[in-house]
Amino acid sequence: MREIEVSDDFLSSLDSLEPDLKERALTKIRMLSENPAHPSLNAHKIDRAPGKWECYVTSAHRLIYEPTGQGIRLWRIGDHTVIDRVQTLSFSPHTAFRRLDAEAPATPEKKPFEIPEAWLKPKEKEGSNPFALLPGSHLRILGVPSQLIKAVRTAPTLEASTDIPGIPEHTKTWMLDLLTNPNLEDVLFDPGRLIFRTTLDKLEGYCQGEIKRLMLNLEEEQRQYVDKPIDCALLLRGCAGSGKTTVALYRAIQCAQTGGKTIFLTFNRTLASAAQVLIQELIGPMPTNLEVVNIDAWLIRFLRARGQRPTLLTNAEQRSIYLNVLKSVQQGQRSYVHHFPWTFFRDEIGRVIKGNGLTKEEDYLAIPRYGRKTALKRKARSATWGVYVAYQRALVEKGCMDWQDVSLRAYRELFKNPLQEPYDHVIIDEAQDLTAMQVRISQRMMKGVPGDALRSIFLVGDVSQTLYSRGFSWKQAGLQVQGRSFSLRRNFRNTRQIAETAAALNSYNRLMRLSEDYVDPQFTQRQGPWPIVIRCDLTDREIRAVGAKILDLAGDNRFRLADFAVLCPTVQLCDAVSQRFSQMEIPCVTKWDEAFDILEEQVKVLTIHSAKGLEFPVVFILGLHEGLMPQTQRVMDDEEADLALERDRILLYVGMTRAAEALYLVTSAEKPSPFLSEVNKLLREEPYTGSKEK
């Protein structure tokens, strides 16, 4: 056990802490004396203070210390701002230190606060305690401990509610400010504004919006690609967290400011919505010559402008058609491929056959297939082509088309009749998830009437985050990027602990790593806690556990509601989260809400697919169960099964790398995902039984 030495200043700061926090600090000090490498300390060097280290007391409080041979000197203790101000602190070599007994002094057992009977009687004067009407979740976010919510609500007066033992000092300050600040008097009972932008973020000490810092800060290594001249095309490859989307945003703004007609294309609607909000945060109202849109929305709008109104197939209708087609073909000449799940044919036909614009069986038999070690066997391809023909016939009979048909029709229309006012600059985010046909369309957007020159196209992407097998090379898509391809290797977003855990998971994806576009990441030195597994005893308690943890973290004065994202593998699970949070009175917004705003002061609930390109300070990932992530695979050949497993692992990798500061992986004892065992050594456990539920 190491000898602990303290200064008078340290003891003074320690004694000023609230009793609960002081006890926790003494526990951490004992732990430091016994094992400075204990994982829960999260101990690491402070770059801006040579020789000094920091460790966690709580998620919001830090301890600064200095190893000295066989001993440890304790210099500072306080909230996390002591690290932010470390360069201004004094660490004089003449400071006097004295030995501290590592054993905490005995403290009398504290009785929990009991509500006086008088508080439970009907109040003679209504409104004497304005906090009696606040939702419990709002009181939690203000920092009121869960066991004291009833006491705060039933207190006869404001003074009595703030005098309850155990209410943190910063919470008392916030409660008083809400009632005495004239700028806040009209928002106390407005659930849409309380704890949102117009309220608590105005209060001194409240965290500033982290998402803007994460997604709008531009490092020097990134800036060079914003300013880099483009000769027709440029491909910027980058690992997760390298700031590809940030570079693309600044590039779009710069192109628009030169006066050129510019379009920022994304694969999904959520990223398009977020990109538009972030651009407006940077430069104000959107310029008339800058358009931000997901590619499917642009294609539909383009076809309608040309007098065409395609009827789109729903996901349920598509599944039904495929199942009927497979049932009919299995009655004729059978192939082992006919026993594959219908989703295989959806992906193969959509991403390879239609995605490459193939119209003849011989072309499909000959095309190289990417994302696999070897090509699908010839007979299996012929059987797959037969399913494609039957599927297309069913679509014609129904008078519908799928999204890949929309791309094909738009490309033919653009080829025959180019845009009268083509785009000068096209910027594509998450380009690895587009099909070859969509890449060709993006190039056609820059071609006007015959004789017009090709403008510039700027693509960013990461093959290790490909949620769909591309089935094409850039050259097949008509894009010449040889000599015009660059890489961002440094992960700026994630803490080293999150990045290392995600990379350890990604190392199991052998097929993906064979791609020539794969970028091996370099980790940041920014430290943080290791990812935490919240392990419930029952699966039904997982969403409740996430909600409870969000309220704990928000009430700890470190994160805002806008800083949290809950990511799910399915829309159905997102719906369940939204409904449960509504019952818990936790403000949240889902990706399909029209008012979705990445900077809005609400918890974001998204599918992992929709979170591509986005980042959040704190991420919770649900659905980590065998049969969901990874999905249960029906009979497939080994190669297809391996590829399907890699896709599911990539999905989890994408979700993990959305987290900048803290990552929580949520599961239960009921069929936990085998992916967790692949990174188990890097995870920390936090059990949840629901015993604290009120």
N, C-alpha and C positions, 0 to 999 in steps of 0.2 A: 504494500500500500504506500502510495506516494504522500509525502508531507505537503500539506496545503498551507500557503502563506497568503495573508490578506493585508491590504492597506486600510487606513482609517476611512478613506473615501469609499472604498468598496463596502465596508461594514455599514457605513451610513446609508448607502444606496440599498443594501440588502435589507436593513431594518425598516426602510420606508415602503417596502413592498407590502401588498395586502397579505394577510395571513396565509391564504391558500397558495398564493404564488410564492411566498417565502418558503413554505414547506416544500414545494416542488423544486425550488432552487437548491435547497439544502440536499434534497435527494440527488439532484444532478451533480452537486459538488462531491458527495460521497461516491457516486458512480465514477466521476472523473479521477478521484484518488485511487480507486480500485482498478479501473480499466479505461484509460483515455480513448481507446479504440472502440468502445462499446457503440454499436450501430445507432442506438437511439439518441446519442449525443450529436451525431452528424458533425463531428469535429473536423475542421480543416484550417489551413493557414489563411491569414489575411494578407492579400497581396500588397495592400497600401500601408501596412504596418509591419515592417520586417521583424521576425521573431515572435510575433503575436499570433495567437490562434483564436478561433471562435467556436462555441458549441451552442446547441439549442437548449433553452430552458423550457419554452413552449414554442408553438409555431410563430408567436409574435414577440418573443423575448430572447435575448442573447446574453452570453457570458464571454468576456474577453479574458484570455489567460496567457501565461507564458511558461513553457516547460523550462526547468532549471535543474539539469542533472537528474537527481532522484526526486525532485520536488516540483511543485506547480505554484506559480504566483497568480493570484486572481486580481485583475486590474479594474475591470468595469462590469457592471450588470445593469440591464435596462431593456427597454423595448428595442425592436430591430433597428431603430434610427441610430443607435450607438455605432452600428457598422457603417451606416451611411455617413456618419460624422467622424469616422475613425481618424482621418487626416488632421482634424482640428483638435483632437484630444491630446492631453499631456501624458507622456509616459516617461517621466523624469527618472534618470538612473539613481537619483538621491532619495527616491520615495522610500519611506520607512515601511517595512513589512513585519508582521508578527504571525506566529503559528495559529492556525485555526483547527480546533478539534473537529475531525471529519464527521464525528457522530452528532446528529442533530439533537439539540436539547429537548428534553421531554416536554411535551405541551399537553395541557389538559384537554381531555376529549371535548370537542365542541358539539353542542346539541343543534340539530337542524332548526331553522327558524320556524316557529309555530304561529299560525295566524290567530291573533286575539279574537275571542268570541264576539267582541263588540264590532269588529270589522265585517262580520258576516250578517249583521242585522241590516234591515233596509235603511238606506241613507235618507235623512230628512231633506237634504239639499242635493238635487241632482246636479251632476257636472262638477262636483267638488274635486273629483279625481278624474281628469280627462283621459287617463290611460286605461280606465276601466272598460272603454269601448274598443280599444285597439285589438286587432287579431293577434293571437299568440305568436304567429310567425314573425310579425313586425317587432314585437317585444324581444324575441330571440335575436333578431338582426341588430337591434339596438344594443344587444349585449346582456340582456336579462337572462340569467341561468334558467333552464327549463323548470327546475323545481321551485322557482320563485315567481313564476308567471301568475299563478293564482293569487299570491300575496300582493303583487303589484296591482292587479285588477281590483282586488277587494279592499285595498287601503282606503281609508276614509278621505284622505286629502293627498295632494301632490307631495307635500312635505313628508308625510308618512310613507309614501311609496318610495321616495328616494332615500329614506333613512333605514330601509330594511337591511339588516346585516347580510353581506354577501353580494350586494349590488356593486359591480366594478365602478371605479371613479369615473372612467371615461363614459360609462353608460349614464351615470348621474348627470354629467355635463351635457350630453346629448339630449336627455329628457328635459332638462331645464331650458336648453337653447330652443328646443322646439316650441316651448310655451312662452318664452320671453323675447325671442328674436322677432321683430316686427316683419321681417322679410319672410318668415315662415308661418305666420299666424293663420294663413288661409290654406295650409296644406296638411295640417295634423291629421284630419279625418278624411283626407282624400286618398284612398288606397292606391290610386293611379300615380300619385306623386310622392307619397311618403317614402322616404329612403331612396328616392330616385334622383335624377340629375339635379332638380331644383331645390333639393333639401340637403341631405346629410353631406353630399360632396362639397357643400359650401362651408361646412364646419371645419374648424382647425383640426388638423391631425388625421382627417379622413383620407384614405388612399385615393390617389388620382387614378383615372382610367388606365388600366394596364394594357388593354387590347390596342389602343391607339399607339402606345409606346412600342408594343411588339410588332405591329404590322406597318407602322409608318416610319420608324427609324431606319435610316439608310447608312450602312457601313461603307467605308471607302472601297473595300473589295467589291461591293455590289455596284457602287456608283459608276464604275468604269463601263459597265454594260448598259447603263442608262444613256451614257453619252457616246457609246461606240458607233461609228458610222456603219451602215449596213449596205452591203452589195447584194441586193435582191432579197437574200434570206439570211437569218441567223438563228441558230438553235442554241439555247442556253440550258444545259443539263445541270441539275443540282440535287444534292441529297436532301432528305427531309430537314426542314428547319434552316435551310440556307438562304431563305428570303427571296425565292424566285418570284412569288406573287408580288412582293414589294417592288422588286426591280421592274416587273411588267407594269405595275400601276404608274410608277414614275416615268417609264418609257412612254406610256400612253399620254400622260399629261404633257410631256415634252413635245411629242409629235403634234398634238393638238395645238400647242402654243406656237408652233411654226406656221400654223394656218392650214395644214393639210387635213383632209377628211380622214378621221381615225376611228377605228372600231376595236374595242376590247372584247374578245370572245372568251367565254368560259364553257365548260362542259355541262355544268348544272346551274339551276336557277339561284340556289342559295349563294353561291360564290359571286354570281353577277350582282345580286342585291347588295352583298357586303362590299364588293369592289366599288359600286356607285357611292355608297355611304362614305367609304374611306377617301375617295377622290374629292368628294364635297368637303370633307373635313380638312383636306389639304389646301384646296383652292377656292372653296365656296361653290356657288351655283355651277352646274354642269355646263361646259361650253357647248354651243350648238353644233360644233363640228366634231364632238367626241361622243361616241355611242358605246354604252356598256350593255351587253346582252348575252344570254346563253345561246348556243348555236341552234338548238331546236326551235326556240322562240323566233329567231331570225328567219329560219327556213319557212316556218308557217306564215310569218308575216310577208315574206317575199312571194310565196305562192299565191296568197290571197291578193296581193297587189297585182299579180298577173291574171287575176280572174279565176283562180282555182281554189276550191275549198275542200281539201281532203278530209275524209271521215276516218278518224284514228281509232285503232283497236285498243280496248282497255287491257290491262294486265290479266284480268280474269278471263276475258274473251280469248286472249292469245293462248293462255294455258289450256283452255278447253279445246281449242282447235288443234293444238299440238297433240294432246292426249287422244283425240279422236283419230287424227292422222296416224299416229303410232299404232293404235289398235287395229286400224284397217290394214296397214302394211304388214303387220305381224301375222296376218292371216294368209299372206301370199308367201313370196320367197323371203326366207328369214336370213338375217345377218346378226352377228353378235352385237353390232352397234344398235340394233333395234331395242335392245334391253337397257340401253343407257337412259338416264332420267331425261325428261323432256327439256330441262334447262340446258343440257348439252347441245341439243339441236337449236334452241333459241340463240345460244351464243355462237355456235359454229355457223349457222345460216346468217345471223345478223352481223357478226364481226368479221367473218372470213369471206363468205360467198357474196352477200350484199355489200358488206363493208369494203370489198375490193371491186365492186361493180361487175362481178363475173356473170356472164349470160350463157355460157356453154359448159357442158359437163367436162369436156376435154381440158378447158382452162382450169377448172377446179382440180382435176386430177393432177395437173402439172405444177400448180402454184406452190412455192415454198411456204411452209407454215412456221410462224415464229412463236416463241413461248413454249415449244416442245423440243425434246431431244431429237426425235425422228418424226417423219411425216406420218399422217394417218394412212393406214394401208389402203391400197387401191380399191379393193372390194368394199371396204368400209366407207370409202369416199363415195363410191357409186351408190351404195345404200343410202348414204346421207343426202346425196343429190336427189334421189327418189323421194325422200321425205320433203325436201325443199320444193320440188315440183308440186306435190300434193298439197303442201301448206299454201303455196301461192294460189293454187286453184281454189282452195277454200276461202282465201281472202277476196278473190274476185267475186265468188258467189255471194259473199256477205256484203260486198260493196265497200270494203274497208282497206286500209293499209296500215302498216306498222311504221315506226319512226325511221327505220332504214329505208323503206320505200319513199318516205318524204325526202330523204337525202338524194336518192337516185333521181326522183322527179325534178328536184330543184337543180341538180347538176345538169340534167339534159336541157332544162329551160335556160340556164345561164349560158350553156354552150351555144344554143341557137340564138339567143337574144341577150347579149351581155348588158350589164348595168349601164344606164345612160350617164350616171354620175358615180363612177367607181370609187372605191376607197383608196386613199394614198398610202395609208399605213394600216396593217392588220397585226394586232397583238393577240396571241393565243396563250391562255394560262392552262396548265394541266394538259398540255398537248398530247401526252402519251395515252390519254383516254379517248381521243378521237379515232374515228375509222379513217382508212385511206381515202374514202370518198369524201369525208368531211374536210380532210386536209386539202384535197383538190378543190373543193368548193371555196375554201378560204382563199386560195390563190386566184380563183375565178372572180372573187369579189374585187380584185384589183385590176381586172381586165375590162376595159370599156369597149367601145366600138372598135372594129378592126383598125390596126395601126397604132393604138395606144400602147405605151410601154408598161412593163411590169413594175410595180412599185415595190415597197419593202414589206416583208413579213417577218415578225419576231416571235419565236416560239419558246416557251419554257416548259420543262417537264422533268420527271424523275421516273425511270423505269421500275425502281423498287417500290413505287406506290401505284403501279398499274393495277387497277381493279378489274380490268377486262383484257384478255389476251388480244394483242393488236392484230396479229395475223398479217402484218405488212411491214415493209421496210420504208424508210423515208424516200428512198429512190423510187420504189414502186408507187408511192403517192405523188410522184412527179416533183419532189423537193430535193434540190441539190444542196446538201449541207456539208459536203466534203471540204475541209478547210474553213468552214464557217460555223464550226461547232465548238463551244467552249463549256467549261465546267466550273461550278461553284461547289467546292468540297467541304467548306467549313459550316458546321451546324451552329447558327447564331441563336436559334430559338430555345432549344431545350437545355435544361441543366445537364451537366455531365452524367448524373445518375440516371435521368430519364433516357438520354441518348444511348448510354451503354446498355440499358435493359432492352430498348427497342432493337438495337443492333444485334444483341445476343439472340433475340427471337428471329430476326431477319436472316441470321447466319444459317438457319435450317432450310432456307429457300435456295436450293442448288440450281434449279432451272433458271430462275430469274437472274442469278448472278453471272450466268453465261452470256448475257446480252452485252453487246458492244457499247450500249448506252448506259450501263450500270456505273454509278459513281460511288466509290467507297468513301464514306463520310469521315471527316476529321472533327473531333468533339471540341466543344467549347470548354474552357476551364471554369465556367460559372458553376458554382456548387449549389446543391439543394438536397432535399430529403430523397431517399430512395422511394420508388413507387410502392404504394401500399395496397395490399389485398384486403378488402373488407369481406370477411367470410361469414355469411349468415348461417344459422342452423337450418332455416327454411327458405326456399326460393321466394316465397310470397313476401318475405320481409325485406328483400333487397332494395326495392324502391323507397320504402320507408327509411331504411338505413342511409341511403343517399341523401334524402331530404333532411334527416337529422344532422348529418355531417355538414351539409351546406349551411344550415342554421348555426352550427357551432363555429365554423370558420368565419362566417360573416359577422357573427357577434364578437369575434376575437379581435376586431379592429385591424384586420390585415387585408381582407378581400371584400369587394363589392359584389352584389348579385350579378352584375354584368360580366364578372370575371369567371363565372362558372359555366361549364358546358357539360351536358349529359348526353353521351353518344351511345346509340343502340344499333344493332345490326339490321333491325327490321322496323318498318313503319308501325306495325302493331305494338311493338314494345314502346315506341315513342308515344303512342296514344295512351298506353297504360301509365307511363310516367307523367304525362300531362294531366291525366285525370286524378292521379294520386296527389300530385303537387297542388292541384286545385283544392282538394280536400284538406291539405295541410296548410293552405293559405300562403303558399310560396309562389310569388309571381314568376311565370315562365312564359316563353314564347317558342312556338315550334316553327320549323322551316316552311310549312305551307301556309302559315298565317300571312295575310296580305301586309300586315304592319311589321313584318320581320325586319329588325334593325340590329346589326351586330353590336352597335354601341349602346343600345337601349339597356336600361337598368333592370333587366330581368334575366333569369337563368335561361340559357339556350338549350333546347331539346332537339337533337338532330339525329338523323341516321349517319353512320360513319361515312357513307358515300357522299352525303350532302356537306360534310365538314371538310372535304378535300380542299386544300388551299387556304383554309382558315386556321387560326390559332387562338388559344385561350390560356389564361394563367393557370386555371385549375380544370382538369378534365376527369369525369367519372365515366367508366365504360361498363355498361350492363350487357347481359346476354352471354356471359362467359360460361357456357355449358355445352357439353358434348351433345350434338344434334342441332345446335344453333350456331355455335362458333367454336369448332368447325361443324358444318352441317353433316348429317348422316348421309353417306354416299351409297346409292344403290349399286348394283353390279356394273362395274366398268373395268376396262383393261387397266393394268397397273399404271401405265403412263398417264392416262386421263385422270385416274384417281389421285396420282401424285400432283398433277397440275391443279386439280380442284382443291386439294389440301393447301397448296401454296397460295392459291387465291384467297382462301379464308385466312391464312396466316398474314398475308399482305394487308387484308382488311383490318386485322387487329393492329398491325404495325402502323398503318395510317392513323388509326384512332389514338394510339399511344403517342405518336409524334405530334399530335395537335396540342399537347400539354407543354407549357413553358416553365411553370414553377412547381406544380404538384400533380401527380397522377394517382388515381384510385381505380383499381380493378376490382369489380364487384362480382362475387359468386356466392355459392352456398355449398353445403355438404352434399347436395343432390346433384350428382353427375357434373362436377366442375370440369371446365375445359382442360384438355390435355396440354394446350398451349401454355398454361400457367406452370406446368411442371418443367417446361423447357427453359424457363427463366427463374425458377423457384429460388435459386441461390441469391438472386439480386433483389428479391421482394421482401417486404416487411409485412407482418400479419397484424390485422386489427379485427378481432372477432366481434360479431354483433348478434345478440340473441333476441333483441326486442324487449329486454327486461326494463329498459328505461322509457318505454313508450307510455304516453299519458292518454 
